[in-house]
Amino acid sequence: MGEIAPTNTRTNITIPKELKAKLEGIAKEQNRSFNNLVITILKEYVSSTQ
């Protein structure tokens, strides 16, 4: 894995394999990385709860 930006942090989560596969499929359909998709989903969730 490469270096991460000083404004970011690395974290590990455990999710069901089926959920990961679905997210990877969505990311592929949208021509984006799995990481980028998850960040987008998390940002949208946080914004919707504030």
mmCIF file as Biopython writes it, N, C-alpha, C and O atoms, coordinates in Angstrom:
data_model
#
loop_
_atom_site.group_PDB
_atom_site.id
_atom_site.type_symbol
_atom_site.label_atom_id
_atom_site.label_alt_id
_atom_site.label_comp_id
_atom_site.label_asym_id
_atom_site.label_entity_id
_atom_site.label_seq_id
_atom_site.pdbx_PDB_ins_code
_atom_site.Cartn_x
_atom_site.Cartn_y
_atom_site.Cartn_z
_atom_site.occupancy
_atom_site.B_iso_or_equiv
_atom_site.auth_seq_id
_atom_site.auth_asym_id
_atom_site.pdbx_PDB_model_num
ATOM 1   N N  . MET A ? 1  ? 0.843   -1.188  0.000   1.0 0.0 1  A 1 
ATOM 2   C CA . MET A ? 1  ? 0.000   0.000   0.000   1.0 0.0 1  A 1 
ATOM 3   C C  . MET A ? 1  ? 0.881   1.242   0.000   1.0 0.0 1  A 1 
ATOM 4   O O  . MET A ? 1  ? 1.950   1.259   0.611   1.0 0.0 1  A 1 
ATOM 5   N N  . GLY A ? 2  ? 0.423   2.274   -0.687  1.0 0.0 2  A 1 
ATOM 6   C CA . GLY A ? 2  ? 1.176   3.510   -0.763  1.0 0.0 2  A 1 
ATOM 7   C C  . GLY A ? 2  ? 0.949   4.403   0.441   1.0 0.0 2  A 1 
ATOM 8   O O  . GLY A ? 2  ? 0.170   4.102   1.345   1.0 0.0 2  A 1 
ATOM 9   N N  . GLU A ? 3  ? 1.665   5.513   0.411   1.0 0.0 3  A 1 
ATOM 10  C CA . GLU A ? 3  ? 1.501   6.490   1.489   1.0 0.0 3  A 1 
ATOM 11  C C  . GLU A ? 3  ? 0.149   7.172   1.367   1.0 0.0 3  A 1 
ATOM 12  O O  . GLU A ? 3  ? -0.409  7.298   0.277   1.0 0.0 3  A 1 
ATOM 13  N N  . ILE A ? 4  ? -0.360  7.606   2.500   1.0 0.0 4  A 1 
ATOM 14  C CA . ILE A ? 4  ? -1.631  8.321   2.499   1.0 0.0 4  A 1 
ATOM 15  C C  . ILE A ? 4  ? -1.370  9.788   2.798   1.0 0.0 4  A 1 
ATOM 16  O O  . ILE A ? 4  ? -0.364  10.140  3.415   1.0 0.0 4  A 1 
ATOM 17  N N  . ALA A ? 5  ? -2.283  10.633  2.357   1.0 0.0 5  A 1 
ATOM 18  C CA . ALA A ? 5  ? -2.152  12.077  2.570   1.0 0.0 5  A 1 
ATOM 19  C C  . ALA A ? 5  ? -2.181  12.390  4.061   1.0 0.0 5  A 1 
ATOM 20  O O  . ALA A ? 5  ? -2.819  11.673  4.831   1.0 0.0 5  A 1 
ATOM 21  N N  . PRO A ? 6  ? -1.497  13.450  4.475   1.0 0.0 6  A 1 
ATOM 22  C CA . PRO A ? 6  ? -1.479  13.824  5.888   1.0 0.0 6  A 1 
ATOM 23  C C  . PRO A ? 6  ? -2.871  14.128  6.455   1.0 0.0 6  A 1 
ATOM 24  O O  . PRO A ? 6  ? -3.075  14.054  7.667   1.0 0.0 6  A 1 
ATOM 25  N N  . THR A ? 7  ? -3.815  14.464  5.594   1.0 0.0 7  A 1 
ATOM 26  C CA . THR A ? 7  ? -5.174  14.780  6.052   1.0 0.0 7  A 1 
ATOM 27  C C  . THR A ? 7  ? -6.049  13.538  6.181   1.0 0.0 7  A 1 
ATOM 28  O O  . THR A ? 7  ? -7.197  13.631  6.615   1.0 0.0 7  A 1 
ATOM 29  N N  . ASN A ? 8  ? -5.515  12.376  5.809   1.0 0.0 8  A 1 
ATOM 30  C CA . ASN A ? 8  ? -6.277  11.126  5.863   1.0 0.0 8  A 1 
ATOM 31  C C  . ASN A ? 8  ? -5.730  10.213  6.947   1.0 0.0 8  A 1 
ATOM 32  O O  . ASN A ? 8  ? -4.632  10.425  7.461   1.0 0.0 8  A 1 
ATOM 33  N N  . THR A ? 9  ? -6.504  9.205   7.283   1.0 0.0 9  A 1 
ATOM 34  C CA . THR A ? 9  ? -6.070  8.172   8.219   1.0 0.0 9  A 1 
ATOM 35  C C  . THR A ? 9  ? -6.520  6.819   7.692   1.0 0.0 9  A 1 
ATOM 36  O O  . THR A ? 9  ? -7.546  6.716   7.019   1.0 0.0 9  A 1 
ATOM 37  N N  . ARG A ? 10 ? -5.761  5.800   7.997   1.0 0.0 10 A 1 
ATOM 38  C CA . ARG A ? 10 ? -6.116  4.449   7.561   1.0 0.0 10 A 1 
ATOM 39  C C  . ARG A ? 10 ? -6.867  3.760   8.696   1.0 0.0 10 A 1 
ATOM 40  O O  . ARG A ? 10 ? -6.505  3.896   9.865   1.0 0.0 10 A 1 
ATOM 41  N N  . THR A ? 11 ? -7.919  3.018   8.338   1.0 0.0 11 A 1 
ATOM 42  C CA . THR A ? 11 ? -8.694  2.286   9.336   1.0 0.0 11 A 1 
ATOM 43  C C  . THR A ? 11 ? -9.119  0.946   8.753   1.0 0.0 11 A 1 
ATOM 44  O O  . THR A ? 11 ? -9.229  0.795   7.536   1.0 0.0 11 A 1 
ATOM 45  N N  . ASN A ? 12 ? -9.351  -0.001  9.607   1.0 0.0 12 A 1 
ATOM 46  C CA . ASN A ? 12 ? -9.827  -1.323  9.176   1.0 0.0 12 A 1 
ATOM 47  C C  . ASN A ? 12 ? -11.243 -1.529  9.691   1.0 0.0 12 A 1 
ATOM 48  O O  . ASN A ? 12 ? -11.558 -1.197  10.834  1.0 0.0 12 A 1 
ATOM 49  N N  . ILE A ? 13 ? -12.089 -2.082  8.832   1.0 0.0 13 A 1 
ATOM 50  C CA . ILE A ? 13 ? -13.442 -2.431  9.244   1.0 0.0 13 A 1 
ATOM 51  C C  . ILE A ? 13 ? -13.724 -3.865  8.798   1.0 0.0 13 A 1 
ATOM 52  O O  . ILE A ? 13 ? -13.084 -4.376  7.879   1.0 0.0 13 A 1 
ATOM 53  N N  . THR A ? 14 ? -14.667 -4.490  9.445   1.0 0.0 14 A 1 
ATOM 54  C CA . THR A ? 14 ? -15.086 -5.831  9.057   1.0 0.0 14 A 1 
ATOM 55  C C  . THR A ? 14 ? -16.517 -5.744  8.554   1.0 0.0 14 A 1 
ATOM 56  O O  . THR A ? 14 ? -17.417 -5.301  9.268   1.0 0.0 14 A 1 
ATOM 57  N N  . ILE A ? 15 ? -16.713 -6.176  7.306   1.0 0.0 15 A 1 
ATOM 58  C CA . ILE A ? 15 ? -18.049 -6.161  6.709   1.0 0.0 15 A 1 
ATOM 59  C C  . ILE A ? 15 ? -18.316 -7.536  6.097   1.0 0.0 15 A 1 
ATOM 60  O O  . ILE A ? 15 ? -17.380 -8.273  5.789   1.0 0.0 15 A 1 
ATOM 61  N N  . PRO A ? 16 ? -19.583 -7.878  5.921   1.0 0.0 16 A 1 
ATOM 62  C CA . PRO A ? 16 ? -19.905 -9.157  5.292   1.0 0.0 16 A 1 
ATOM 63  C C  . PRO A ? 16 ? -19.341 -9.233  3.865   1.0 0.0 16 A 1 
ATOM 64  O O  . PRO A ? 16 ? -19.310 -8.234  3.147   1.0 0.0 16 A 1 
ATOM 65  N N  . LYS A ? 17 ? -18.902 -10.417 3.472   1.0 0.0 17 A 1 
ATOM 66  C CA . LYS A ? 17 ? -18.335 -10.616 2.134   1.0 0.0 17 A 1 
ATOM 67  C C  . LYS A ? 17 ? -19.325 -10.220 1.042   1.0 0.0 17 A 1 
ATOM 68  O O  . LYS A ? 17 ? -18.945 -9.636  0.027   1.0 0.0 17 A 1 
ATOM 69  N N  . GLU A ? 18 ? -20.596 -10.543 1.263   1.0 0.0 18 A 1 
ATOM 70  C CA . GLU A ? 18 ? -21.622 -10.222 0.266   1.0 0.0 18 A 1 
ATOM 71  C C  . GLU A ? 18 ? -21.749 -8.712  0.078   1.0 0.0 18 A 1 
ATOM 72  O O  . GLU A ? 18 ? -21.895 -8.239  -1.049  1.0 0.0 18 A 1 
ATOM 73  N N  . LEU A ? 19 ? -21.694 -7.957  1.168   1.0 0.0 19 A 1 
ATOM 74  C CA . LEU A ? 19 ? -21.771 -6.498  1.078   1.0 0.0 19 A 1 
ATOM 75  C C  . LEU A ? 19 ? -20.562 -5.951  0.337   1.0 0.0 19 A 1 
ATOM 76  O O  . LEU A ? 19 ? -20.701 -5.068  -0.510  1.0 0.0 19 A 1 
ATOM 77  N N  . LYS A ? 20 ? -19.384 -6.461  0.644   1.0 0.0 20 A 1 
ATOM 78  C CA . LYS A ? 20 ? -18.173 -5.995  -0.039  1.0 0.0 20 A 1 
ATOM 79  C C  . LYS A ? 20 ? -18.271 -6.264  -1.536  1.0 0.0 20 A 1 
ATOM 80  O O  . LYS A ? 20 ? -17.919 -5.409  -2.349  1.0 0.0 20 A 1 
ATOM 81  N N  . ALA A ? 21 ? -18.742 -7.436  -1.894  1.0 0.0 21 A 1 
ATOM 82  C CA . ALA A ? 21 ? -18.882 -7.786  -3.309  1.0 0.0 21 A 1 
ATOM 83  C C  . ALA A ? 21 ? -19.851 -6.843  -4.013  1.0 0.0 21 A 1 
ATOM 84  O O  . ALA A ? 21 ? -19.598 -6.416  -5.140  1.0 0.0 21 A 1 
ATOM 85  N N  . LYS A ? 22 ? -20.952 -6.518  -3.355  1.0 0.0 22 A 1 
ATOM 86  C CA . LYS A ? 22 ? -21.926 -5.595  -3.950  1.0 0.0 22 A 1 
ATOM 87  C C  . LYS A ? 22 ? -21.321 -4.208  -4.123  1.0 0.0 22 A 1 
ATOM 88  O O  . LYS A ? 22 ? -21.507 -3.568  -5.158  1.0 0.0 22 A 1 
ATOM 89  N N  . LEU A ? 23 ? -20.597 -3.747  -3.107  1.0 0.0 23 A 1 
ATOM 90  C CA . LEU A ? 23 ? -19.957 -2.432  -3.193  1.0 0.0 23 A 1 
ATOM 91  C C  . LEU A ? 23 ? -18.897 -2.406  -4.294  1.0 0.0 23 A 1 
ATOM 92  O O  . LEU A ? 23 ? -18.776 -1.418  -5.018  1.0 0.0 23 A 1 
ATOM 93  N N  . GLU A ? 24 ? -18.139 -3.478  -4.419  1.0 0.0 24 A 1 
ATOM 94  C CA . GLU A ? 24 ? -17.136 -3.553  -5.486  1.0 0.0 24 A 1 
ATOM 95  C C  . GLU A ? 24 ? -17.803 -3.519  -6.857  1.0 0.0 24 A 1 
ATOM 96  O O  . GLU A ? 24 ? -17.281 -2.908  -7.790  1.0 0.0 24 A 1 
ATOM 97  N N  . GLY A ? 25 ? -18.950 -4.172  -6.980  1.0 0.0 25 A 1 
ATOM 98  C CA . GLY A ? 25 ? -19.690 -4.145  -8.241  1.0 0.0 25 A 1 
ATOM 99  C C  . GLY A ? 25 ? -20.185 -2.753  -8.579  1.0 0.0 25 A 1 
ATOM 100 O O  . GLY A ? 25 ? -20.097 -2.320  -9.728  1.0 0.0 25 A 1 
ATOM 101 N N  . ILE A ? 26 ? -20.702 -2.052  -7.588  1.0 0.0 26 A 1 
ATOM 102 C CA . ILE A ? 26 ? -21.165 -0.673  -7.797  1.0 0.0 26 A 1 
ATOM 103 C C  . ILE A ? 26 ? -19.996 0.207   -8.201  1.0 0.0 26 A 1 
ATOM 104 O O  . ILE A ? 26 ? -20.106 1.004   -9.133  1.0 0.0 26 A 1 
ATOM 105 N N  . ALA A ? 27 ? -18.873 0.066   -7.501  1.0 0.0 27 A 1 
ATOM 106 C CA . ALA A ? 27 ? -17.686 0.870   -7.815  1.0 0.0 27 A 1 
ATOM 107 C C  . ALA A ? 27 ? -17.239 0.620   -9.250  1.0 0.0 27 A 1 
ATOM 108 O O  . ALA A ? 27 ? -16.912 1.562   -9.972  1.0 0.0 27 A 1 
ATOM 109 N N  . LYS A ? 28 ? -17.224 -0.629  -9.662  1.0 0.0 28 A 1 
ATOM 110 C CA . LYS A ? 28 ? -16.812 -0.965  -11.027 1.0 0.0 28 A 1 
ATOM 111 C C  . LYS A ? 28 ? -17.758 -0.343  -12.049 1.0 0.0 28 A 1 
ATOM 112 O O  . LYS A ? 28 ? -17.312 0.207   -13.055 1.0 0.0 28 A 1 
ATOM 113 N N  . GLU A ? 29 ? -19.063 -0.428  -11.794 1.0 0.0 29 A 1 
ATOM 114 C CA . GLU A ? 29 ? -20.055 0.167   -12.700 1.0 0.0 29 A 1 
ATOM 115 C C  . GLU A ? 29 ? -19.860 1.671   -12.832 1.0 0.0 29 A 1 
ATOM 116 O O  . GLU A ? 29 ? -20.107 2.243   -13.894 1.0 0.0 29 A 1 
ATOM 117 N N  . GLN A ? 30 ? -19.418 2.309   -11.755 1.0 0.0 30 A 1 
ATOM 118 C CA . GLN A ? 30 ? -19.242 3.761   -11.738 1.0 0.0 30 A 1 
ATOM 119 C C  . GLN A ? 30 ? -17.812 4.182   -12.077 1.0 0.0 30 A 1 
ATOM 120 O O  . GLN A ? 30 ? -17.464 5.358   -11.968 1.0 0.0 30 A 1 
ATOM 121 N N  . ASN A ? 31 ? -16.987 3.219   -12.486 1.0 0.0 31 A 1 
ATOM 122 C CA . ASN A ? 31 ? -15.586 3.488   -12.840 1.0 0.0 31 A 1 
ATOM 123 C C  . ASN A ? 31 ? -14.847 4.243   -11.744 1.0 0.0 31 A 1 
ATOM 124 O O  . ASN A ? 31 ? -14.166 5.234   -12.009 1.0 0.0 31 A 1 
ATOM 125 N N  . ARG A ? 32 ? -14.987 3.769   -10.517 1.0 0.0 32 A 1 
ATOM 126 C CA . ARG A ? 32 ? -14.293 4.386   -9.392  1.0 0.0 32 A 1 
ATOM 127 C C  . ARG A ? 32 ? -13.731 3.284   -8.508  1.0 0.0 32 A 1 
ATOM 128 O O  . ARG A ? 32 ? -14.072 2.112   -8.666  1.0 0.0 32 A 1 
ATOM 129 N N  . SER A ? 33 ? -12.882 3.662   -7.592  1.0 0.0 33 A 1 
ATOM 130 C CA . SER A ? 33 ? -12.302 2.666   -6.692  1.0 0.0 33 A 1 
ATOM 131 C C  . SER A ? 33 ? -13.290 2.329   -5.578  1.0 0.0 33 A 1 
ATOM 132 O O  . SER A ? 33 ? -14.199 3.099   -5.268  1.0 0.0 33 A 1 
ATOM 133 N N  . PHE A ? 34 ? -13.084 1.167   -4.994  1.0 0.0 34 A 1 
ATOM 134 C CA . PHE A ? 34 ? -13.868 0.753   -3.837  1.0 0.0 34 A 1 
ATOM 135 C C  . PHE A ? 34 ? -13.724 1.794   -2.732  1.0 0.0 34 A 1 
ATOM 136 O O  . PHE A ? 34 ? -14.712 2.194   -2.117  1.0 0.0 34 A 1 
ATOM 137 N N  . ASN A ? 35 ? -12.499 2.227   -2.485  1.0 0.0 35 A 1 
ATOM 138 C CA . ASN A ? 35 ? -12.226 3.216   -1.439  1.0 0.0 35 A 1 
ATOM 139 C C  . ASN A ? 35 ? -12.990 4.517   -1.696  1.0 0.0 35 A 1 
ATOM 140 O O  . ASN A ? 35 ? -13.606 5.073   -0.787  1.0 0.0 35 A 1 
ATOM 141 N N  . ASN A ? 36 ? -12.946 4.993   -2.934  1.0 0.0 36 A 1 
ATOM 142 C CA . ASN A ? 36 ? -13.633 6.241   -3.264  1.0 0.0 36 A 1 
ATOM 143 C C  . ASN A ? 36 ? -15.134 6.108   -3.052  1.0 0.0 36 A 1 
ATOM 144 O O  . ASN A ? 36 ? -15.772 7.034   -2.551  1.0 0.0 36 A 1 
ATOM 145 N N  . LEU A ? 37 ? -15.698 4.983   -3.424  1.0 0.0 37 A 1 
ATOM 146 C CA . LEU A ? 37 ? -17.133 4.757   -3.233  1.0 0.0 37 A 1 
ATOM 147 C C  . LEU A ? 37 ? -17.491 4.769   -1.753  1.0 0.0 37 A 1 
ATOM 148 O O  . LEU A ? 37 ? -18.463 5.411   -1.353  1.0 0.0 37 A 1 
ATOM 149 N N  . VAL A ? 38 ? -16.712 4.065   -0.939  1.0 0.0 38 A 1 
ATOM 150 C CA . VAL A ? 38 ? -17.001 3.998   0.498   1.0 0.0 38 A 1 
ATOM 151 C C  . VAL A ? 38 ? -16.886 5.379   1.136   1.0 0.0 38 A 1 
ATOM 152 O O  . VAL A ? 38 ? -17.717 5.740   1.969   1.0 0.0 38 A 1 
ATOM 153 N N  . ILE A ? 39 ? -15.877 6.153   0.764   1.0 0.0 39 A 1 
ATOM 154 C CA . ILE A ? 39 ? -15.732 7.512   1.296   1.0 0.0 39 A 1 
ATOM 155 C C  . ILE A ? 39 ? -16.943 8.359   0.915   1.0 0.0 39 A 1 
ATOM 156 O O  . ILE A ? 39 ? -17.472 9.094   1.749   1.0 0.0 39 A 1 
ATOM 157 N N  . THR A ? 40 ? -17.383 8.262   -0.329  1.0 0.0 40 A 1 
ATOM 158 C CA . THR A ? 40 ? -18.548 9.023   -0.786  1.0 0.0 40 A 1 
ATOM 159 C C  . THR A ? 40 ? -19.792 8.640   0.011   1.0 0.0 40 A 1 
ATOM 160 O O  . THR A ? 40 ? -20.545 9.513   0.443   1.0 0.0 40 A 1 
ATOM 161 N N  . ILE A ? 41 ? -20.011 7.351   0.205   1.0 0.0 41 A 1 
ATOM 162 C CA . ILE A ? 41 ? -21.166 6.878   0.968   1.0 0.0 41 A 1 
ATOM 163 C C  . ILE A ? 41 ? -21.113 7.399   2.398   1.0 0.0 41 A 1 
ATOM 164 O O  . ILE A ? 41 ? -22.122 7.871   2.923   1.0 0.0 41 A 1 
ATOM 165 N N  . LEU A ? 42 ? -19.948 7.318   3.031   1.0 0.0 42 A 1 
ATOM 166 C CA . LEU A ? 42 ? -19.812 7.781   4.414   1.0 0.0 42 A 1 
ATOM 167 C C  . LEU A ? 42 ? -20.029 9.288   4.527   1.0 0.0 42 A 1 
ATOM 168 O O  . LEU A ? 42 ? -20.691 9.747   5.458   1.0 0.0 42 A 1 
ATOM 169 N N  . LYS A ? 43 ? -19.480 10.058  3.595   1.0 0.0 43 A 1 
ATOM 170 C CA . LYS A ? 43 ? -19.673 11.516  3.618   1.0 0.0 43 A 1 
ATOM 171 C C  . LYS A ? 43 ? -21.148 11.873  3.460   1.0 0.0 43 A 1 
ATOM 172 O O  . LYS A ? 43 ? -21.658 12.744  4.165   1.0 0.0 43 A 1 
ATOM 173 N N  . GLU A ? 44 ? -21.832 11.201  2.536   1.0 0.0 44 A 1 
ATOM 174 C CA . GLU A ? 44 ? -23.258 11.471  2.327   1.0 0.0 44 A 1 
ATOM 175 C C  . GLU A ? 44 ? -24.064 11.123  3.578   1.0 0.0 44 A 1 
ATOM 176 O O  . GLU A ? 44 ? -24.988 11.852  3.939   1.0 0.0 44 A 1 
ATOM 177 N N  . TYR A ? 45 ? -23.725 10.025  4.237   1.0 0.0 45 A 1 
ATOM 178 C CA . TYR A ? 45 ? -24.437 9.632   5.453   1.0 0.0 45 A 1 
ATOM 179 C C  . TYR A ? 45 ? -24.227 10.659  6.558   1.0 0.0 45 A 1 
ATOM 180 O O  . TYR A ? 45 ? -25.182 11.071  7.216   1.0 0.0 45 A 1 
ATOM 181 N N  . VAL A ? 46 ? -22.992 11.067  6.759   1.0 0.0 46 A 1 
ATOM 182 C CA . VAL A ? 46 ? -22.694 12.052  7.807   1.0 0.0 46 A 1 
ATOM 183 C C  . VAL A ? 46 ? -23.418 13.362  7.518   1.0 0.0 46 A 1 
ATOM 184 O O  . VAL A ? 46 ? -23.992 13.960  8.429   1.0 0.0 46 A 1 
ATOM 185 N N  . SER A ? 47 ? -23.401 13.817  6.268   1.0 0.0 47 A 1 
ATOM 186 C CA . SER A ? 47 ? -24.102 15.056  5.904   1.0 0.0 47 A 1 
ATOM 187 C C  . SER A ? 47 ? -25.596 14.952  6.164   1.0 0.0 47 A 1 
ATOM 188 O O  . SER A ? 47 ? -26.223 15.919  6.596   1.0 0.0 47 A 1 
ATOM 189 N N  . SER A ? 48 ? -26.167 13.784  5.904   1.0 0.0 48 A 1 
ATOM 190 C CA . SER A ? 48 ? -27.616 13.621  6.074   1.0 0.0 48 A 1 
ATOM 191 C C  . SER A ? 48 ? -28.033 13.545  7.538   1.0 0.0 48 A 1 
ATOM 192 O O  . SER A ? 48 ? -29.210 13.717  7.853   1.0 0.0 48 A 1 
ATOM 193 N N  . THR A ? 49 ? -27.098 13.294  8.421   1.0 0.0 49 A 1 
ATOM 194 C CA . THR A ? 49 ? -27.439 13.186  9.839   1.0 0.0 49 A 1 
ATOM 195 C C  . THR A ? 49 ? -27.153 14.461  10.616  1.0 0.0 49 A 1 
ATOM 196 O O  . THR A ? 49 ? -27.397 14.524  11.821  1.0 0.0 49 A 1 
ATOM 197 N N  . GLN A ? 50 ? -26.644 15.465  9.941   1.0 0.0 50 A 1 
ATOM 198 C CA . GLN A ? 50 ? -26.332 16.732  10.629  1.0 0.0 50 A 1 
ATOM 199 C C  . GLN A ? 50 ? -27.403 17.761  10.388  1.0 0.0 50 A 1 
ATOM 200 O O  . GLN A ? 50 ? -27.307 18.882  10.888  1.0 0.0 50 A 1 
#
